[in-house]
Amino acid sequence: MDKVKQKGKNVNLAIMLAVVTLFQLICAVTLISKGESENRMRVIITFGGYLLAEYAYFIGARLILGRRGFEVELIAFLLTGIGLSITASVYPHLAIKQLIATLIGIAGFVALQIILRDIDLCMRLRYPAAFLSVGLLAFTLIFAGFTNGAKNWLYIGGLSIQPSELVKVAFIFVGAATLERLQSNKSLTKFILFALGCIGTLFLMYDFGTALIFFFTFLVISFMRSGDVRTLILICAAAVLGGILILLFKPYVASRFASFGHAWENFDTTGYQQTRVMIYSASGGLFGVGLGNGKLRNIFAATEDLIFGVVCEEFGWIMAAAILLSYIALLVYSIKHSRYARSSFYAICACAAAALMLFQAALNVFGVNDVLPMTGVTLPFVSRGGSSIMSCWMLLAFIKAVDRGTYRYGGVRQ
């Protein structure tokens, strides 16, 4: 019976992988048929390299490591492929750069899985990771210049990096490792101090969207380990009070949220991006106008902050809904497997990572549609950005690690 079930899973995996591959090939052929000769070669290199990496991962994990379940990887490869398609369509000269960042992210995903298999090693690494994270954010605060109103980018030669994206990985790692064996309030205090250091530095950078994501992740990790709702309510109340004080005494911060809920009243000024997203998203219908045929692509930050609108317009509402359901599926997967995790460390890591992605996706989608203030955060796996895509793939390692079937112990898969 077990062999029959396993054979069925292998068939389902092959079918899903074939569907994902077919979708990626259709996108590639569409872009090649529309592009100029120089851009065609870029598209071929981008999708050729991406498909090669995709199949190299699946074959290696299946034959060398003996892995069986690939649900989370299929979701990640599908979402990343959609993002690559839009990037190659709008900015062909940046497609290969995005591919390189994706390959680095996949490598980080594999490397982090290797580290996570050794819990004792994770415990030893939590302090270096914490100090390195706070130090990196402090370095960014001091030396970064303002980009779109926030000091969150470092420029090294011709490369740019957003350290806060990479610190997301360390934030979950440190929090889960610190609270893995919570015997007293000492461990929780350490994590609170670490969280305050990260979130406070992000506020000083004016990177409020990322600070909000870190705060939400802090609440998830703290609740999963302590279960103390009253303490979390007090923390939230203090955070709200702090936010109100910031808005009262820092008028330039309040001005960033002034257009919230008034996008249509500021059609050609502060509400320009949101109104265009809502107009062009609605025009996409169920199946979209086709890759490369949309109008939202011509608006500033179309491949970053506004990419969900581009998906709605060019791929249609069905694809947009599938993307949102993918984030929910990752959270459901994490919760389901957390019940059987061999350590609370894995359970905390997986649920925190999946909740972070879902919350970040909600901020992005609701922000560009004027349901929430626009924070400028990316849509996980889909938005263009090297730091973002690397962070997402490494966060995926936390979700993958919670499954007891991911690792072998004593030659026996558990």
QUIZIJO-V765715 format. One record per backbone hydrogen bond with DSSP energy under -0.5 kcal/mol. CO is the residue of the C=O (numbers start at 1). NH is the residue of the N-H. E is the energy in kcal/mol with one decimal. If there is no record, write none. Layout:
BEGIN
{{CO | NH | E} {CO | NH | E}}
END
This chain:
BEGIN
{{1 | 5 | -2.3} {2 | 6 | -2.6} {3 | 7 | -2.2} {4 | 8 | -2.2} {5 | 9 | -2.2} {6 | 10 | -2.2} {7 | 11 | -2.1} {8 | 12 | -2.3} {9 | 13 | -2.6} {10 | 14 | -2.3} {11 | 15 | -2.3} {12 | 16 | -2.7} {13 | 17 | -2.8} {14 | 18 | -2.0} {15 | 19 | -2.3} {16 | 20 | -2.5} {17 | 21 | -2.5} {18 | 22 | -2.6} {19 | 23 | -2.3} {20 | 24 | -2.1} {21 | 25 | -2.5} {22 | 26 | -2.4} {23 | 27 | -2.1} {24 | 28 | -2.3} {25 | 29 | -2.9} {26 | 30 | -2.3} {27 | 31 | -2.1} {28 | 32 | -2.5} {29 | 33 | -2.3} {30 | 34 | -1.0} {31 | 35 | -1.7} {36 | 40 | -2.8} {37 | 41 | -1.6} {38 | 42 | -1.4} {39 | 43 | -2.3} {40 | 44 | -2.5} {41 | 45 | -2.5} {42 | 46 | -2.7} {43 | 47 | -2.8} {44 | 48 | -2.4} {45 | 49 | -2.5} {46 | 50 | -2.1} {47 | 51 | -2.7} {48 | 52 | -2.1} {49 | 53 | -2.3} {50 | 54 | -2.5} {51 | 55 | -2.6} {52 | 56 | -2.2} {53 | 57 | -2.1} {54 | 58 | -2.1} {55 | 59 | -2.6} {56 | 60 | -2.3} {57 | 61 | -3.0} {58 | 62 | -2.0} {59 | 63 | -2.9} {59 | 64 | -0.5} {60 | 64 | -1.8} {60 | 65 | -1.4} {61 | 67 | -2.9} {70 | 74 | -2.3} {71 | 75 | -1.8} {72 | 76 | -2.2} {73 | 77 | -2.9} {74 | 78 | -2.2} {75 | 79 | -2.5} {76 | 80 | -2.6} {77 | 81 | -2.0} {78 | 82 | -1.8} {79 | 83 | -2.1} {80 | 84 | -2.6} {81 | 85 | -2.2} {82 | 86 | -2.0} {83 | 87 | -2.5} {84 | 88 | -2.9} {85 | 89 | -1.4} {86 | 90 | -2.6} {87 | 91 | -2.9} {91 | 94 | -1.9} {91 | 95 | -0.6} {92 | 95 | -1.0} {92 | 96 | -0.5} {94 | 98 | -2.1} {95 | 99 | -2.2} {96 | 100 | -2.5} {97 | 101 | -2.0} {98 | 102 | -2.1} {99 | 103 | -2.6} {100 | 104 | -2.2} {101 | 105 | -2.2} {102 | 106 | -2.5} {103 | 107 | -2.2} {104 | 108 | -2.4} {105 | 109 | -2.2} {106 | 110 | -2.1} {107 | 111 | -2.6} {108 | 112 | -2.7} {109 | 113 | -1.5} {110 | 114 | -1.5} {111 | 115 | -1.9} {112 | 116 | -2.7} {113 | 117 | -1.0} {115 | 118 | -1.5} {117 | 119 | -0.7} {118 | 122 | -1.9} {119 | 123 | -2.3} {120 | 124 | -1.7} {121 | 125 | -1.7} {122 | 126 | -0.8} {123 | 126 | -0.5} {124 | 128 | -0.5} {125 | 129 | -2.4} {126 | 130 | -2.0} {127 | 131 | -2.6} {128 | 132 | -2.4} {129 | 133 | -2.0} {130 | 134 | -2.3} {131 | 135 | -2.4} {132 | 136 | -2.4} {133 | 137 | -2.3} {134 | 138 | -2.4} {135 | 139 | -2.5} {136 | 140 | -2.1} {137 | 141 | -2.4} {138 | 142 | -1.9} {139 | 143 | -2.6} {140 | 144 | -2.4} {145 | 153 | -0.6} {147 | 150 | -1.2} {150 | 147 | -3.0} {150 | 152 | -1.0} {153 | 145 | -0.5} {154 | 156 | -0.6} {154 | 161 | -2.4} {155 | 157 | -0.6} {156 | 159 | -2.2} {159 | 156 | -2.5} {161 | 154 | -2.8} {161 | 163 | -0.7} {162 | 165 | -1.6} {162 | 166 | -0.8} {163 | 167 | -2.2} {164 | 168 | -1.0} {165 | 169 | -0.5} {166 | 169 | -0.7} {166 | 170 | -1.1} {167 | 171 | -2.9} {168 | 172 | -1.8} {169 | 173 | -2.2} {170 | 174 | -3.2} {171 | 175 | -2.1} {172 | 176 | -2.7} {173 | 177 | -2.3} {174 | 178 | -2.6} {175 | 179 | -1.9} {179 | 182 | -0.9} {181 | 183 | -0.8} {184 | 188 | -0.7} {185 | 189 | -2.4} {186 | 190 | -1.9} {187 | 191 | -2.0} {188 | 192 | -2.4} {189 | 193 | -2.4} {190 | 194 | -2.2} {191 | 195 | -2.9} {192 | 196 | -2.7} {193 | 197 | -2.1} {194 | 198 | -2.1} {195 | 199 | -3.0} {196 | 200 | -2.5} {197 | 201 | -1.7} {198 | 202 | -2.0} {199 | 203 | -2.0} {200 | 204 | -1.9} {201 | 205 | -1.3} {202 | 207 | -2.4} {203 | 206 | -1.4} {205 | 151 | -2.7} {206 | 208 | -1.3} {207 | 211 | -2.0} {208 | 212 | -2.3} {209 | 213 | -1.8} {210 | 214 | -2.4} {211 | 215 | -2.4} {212 | 216 | -2.4} {213 | 217 | -2.3} {214 | 218 | -2.5} {215 | 219 | -2.0} {216 | 220 | -2.1} {217 | 221 | -2.6} {218 | 222 | -2.6} {219 | 223 | -2.5} {220 | 224 | -2.3} {221 | 225 | -1.4} {222 | 226 | -2.7} {222 | 227 | -0.6} {223 | 227 | -1.3} {227 | 229 | -1.1} {228 | 232 | -1.5} {229 | 233 | -2.2} {230 | 234 | -2.1} {231 | 235 | -2.2} {232 | 236 | -2.5} {233 | 237 | -2.5} {234 | 238 | -2.4} {235 | 239 | -2.2} {236 | 240 | -2.6} {237 | 241 | -2.4} {238 | 242 | -2.5} {239 | 243 | -2.4} {240 | 244 | -2.3} {241 | 245 | -2.3} {242 | 246 | -2.1} {243 | 247 | -2.1} {244 | 248 | -2.0} {245 | 249 | -2.5} {246 | 250 | -1.7} {250 | 253 | -1.6} {250 | 254 | -1.4} {251 | 255 | -2.0} {252 | 256 | -0.5} {253 | 256 | -1.1} {254 | 257 | -1.4} {255 | 258 | -0.8} {257 | 260 | -1.3} {259 | 262 | -2.4} {262 | 266 | -1.1} {263 | 266 | -0.7} {264 | 267 | -0.8} {266 | 269 | -1.4} {266 | 271 | -1.9} {269 | 272 | -1.5} {271 | 275 | -2.4} {272 | 276 | -1.7} {273 | 277 | -2.3} {274 | 278 | -2.4} {275 | 279 | -2.1} {276 | 280 | -2.7} {277 | 281 | -2.4} {278 | 282 | -1.4} {279 | 283 | -1.2} {280 | 284 | -0.6} {281 | 284 | -1.2} {282 | 285 | -0.8} {284 | 288 | -1.8} {285 | 317 | -2.6} {286 | 318 | -1.7} {290 | 293 | -2.2} {295 | 298 | -1.7} {296 | 299 | -2.2} {299 | 302 | -1.2} {301 | 304 | -0.8} {301 | 306 | -2.5} {303 | 384 | -3.3} {304 | 307 | -0.9} {306 | 309 | -0.9} {306 | 310 | -1.4} {307 | 311 | -2.3} {308 | 312 | -2.3} {309 | 313 | -2.3} {310 | 314 | -2.9} {311 | 315 | -2.4} {311 | 316 | -1.3} {313 | 289 | -2.4} {314 | 290 | -1.6} {316 | 320 | -1.9} {317 | 321 | -2.8} {318 | 322 | -2.0} {319 | 323 | -2.0} {320 | 324 | -1.9} {321 | 325 | -2.5} {322 | 326 | -1.5} {323 | 327 | -1.2} {324 | 328 | -1.5} {325 | 329 | -2.6} {326 | 330 | -1.9} {327 | 331 | -1.6} {328 | 332 | -2.7} {329 | 333 | -2.7} {330 | 334 | -2.0} {331 | 335 | -2.6} {332 | 336 | -2.7} {333 | 337 | -2.3} {334 | 338 | -1.7} {335 | 339 | -0.8} {336 | 339 | -0.6} {337 | 340 | -1.2} {338 | 341 | -1.0} {343 | 346 | -0.5} {343 | 347 | -1.4} {344 | 348 | -2.8} {345 | 349 | -2.3} {346 | 350 | -2.6} {347 | 351 | -2.3} {348 | 352 | -2.4} {349 | 353 | -2.4} {350 | 354 | -2.5} {351 | 355 | -2.4} {352 | 356 | -2.3} {353 | 357 | -2.1} {354 | 358 | -2.3} {355 | 359 | -2.7} {356 | 360 | -2.8} {357 | 361 | -2.5} {358 | 362 | -2.1} {359 | 363 | -2.2} {360 | 364 | -2.2} {361 | 365 | -2.8} {362 | 366 | -2.6} {363 | 367 | -1.6} {364 | 368 | -2.0} {365 | 369 | -0.9} {366 | 371 | -2.7} {366 | 372 | -1.6} {367 | 370 | -1.3} {373 | 375 | -0.6} {378 | 380 | -0.7} {379 | 382 | -1.2} {379 | 383 | -2.5} {385 | 389 | -2.3} {386 | 390 | -2.1} {387 | 391 | -2.2} {388 | 392 | -2.4} {389 | 393 | -1.9} {390 | 394 | -1.9} {391 | 395 | -2.5} {392 | 396 | -1.7} {393 | 397 | -0.7} {394 | 397 | -0.7} {394 | 398 | -0.6} {395 | 398 | -0.9} {395 | 399 | -1.1} {396 | 400 | -2.5} {397 | 401 | -2.1} {398 | 402 | -0.8} {399 | 402 | -0.6} {400 | 403 | -1.0} {403 | 406 | -2.1} {404 | 407 | -0.5} {404 | 414 | -0.6} {407 | 414 | -0.9} {409 | 412 | -1.6} {412 | 409 | -2.1}}
END
